[in-house]
Amino acid sequence: MTANVTVVFADLTGSTAMFEKQGNARATEVITGLTQLMGEVFVKHQGRVVKFLGDGVLALFANSLHALEAVTDLQRSLHLRSQGELDKAPMQVRIGVATGEVLEVDGEHYGEALTLAARLSELSGAEQIWATASTVDALPSTAGPRRRRLGPIAIRGKTEPQVVYQIEWQEELPSEFLTLPGNLQYMASQAAALQATIVLSWLDVQAGFVASPLPIYLGRGDDAAFAVNDPRVSRLHAKINWVNGKFVLTDLSSYGTWLRFAGSESELALRRSACALHSNGEIAMGAPFSDFTVPTVNFKLSG
């Protein structure tokens, strides 16, 4: 049976640290309790939990409004809970949401929307909700949570970048920051570019760059603003630019660039494609992270 639904993939971060700090028994108890809570919130908002995946939950909703109400409710609930008994080993959730046709066969589910939801969960940061344009476009015009357009983002397995929105769940966040019209929005973007910085480090080399004069290039050539002297690194290997209020990494190389965000064990392969950066993480240049000799540049965003 095929149906057009909204898929939610919610994944807990910090599970490895939880096992290290609390031990197997306590960590398993906490993670199980949190995933059960996630499932209960989804059901409360008319969702159907179709799978528990260790420290993640996959759920389907008949419409995008119920799905986004569920995930914002979940983030608020977990944020409040983290102020209590989880202080010693905080865990947060990152969420991907996508809308599309899903095929159900013998209890298993298939479809591009499932893949997109999982990929967005990987790319989003802790306590973030990323949703596809199809999810946001399906919302009633006067309903739904606040959202911010992140622009086209490269997603593993997709030939073209996909437009992605960040769903805001913090009730205290002033809505005017998300609904700036016309020239005010441009002025806010320019002001943000003057404050936003990215710090790159490799071995004993470290350099910081402000968003406003970007792009900068990473590579082993003289034209690279951040030099990485390794034969697997192209002369102009990658570019970092400021696009729609985001630092964006673009691969320009012969051998490829790999990206991994802090708190995630998943890596994104960039082959002449781009991806928006958030928080902090690592960039492997010329080989995947599985090659322990690969030159790896750490990045950290601020502002």
Beta strands, then each sheet from edge to edge (+ up, - down):
strand 1: 2-13
strand 2: 47-52
strand 3: 56-61
strand 4: 92-105
strand 5: 108-110
strand 6: 129-132
strand 7: 147-153
strand 8: 162-167
strand 9: 197-202
strand 10: 205-210
strand 11: 216-219
strand 12: 226-227
strand 13: 238-243
strand 14: 246-251
strand 15: 257-261
strand 16: 268-270
strand 17: 274-276
strand 18: 280-285
strand 19: 296-302
sheet 1: 2+ 3- 1+ 4- 5+
sheet 2: 2+ 3- 1+ 4- 6- 8+ 7-
sheet 3: 10+ 9- 19+ 18- 15+ 16-
sheet 4: 12+ 11+ 13- 14+ 17-
end
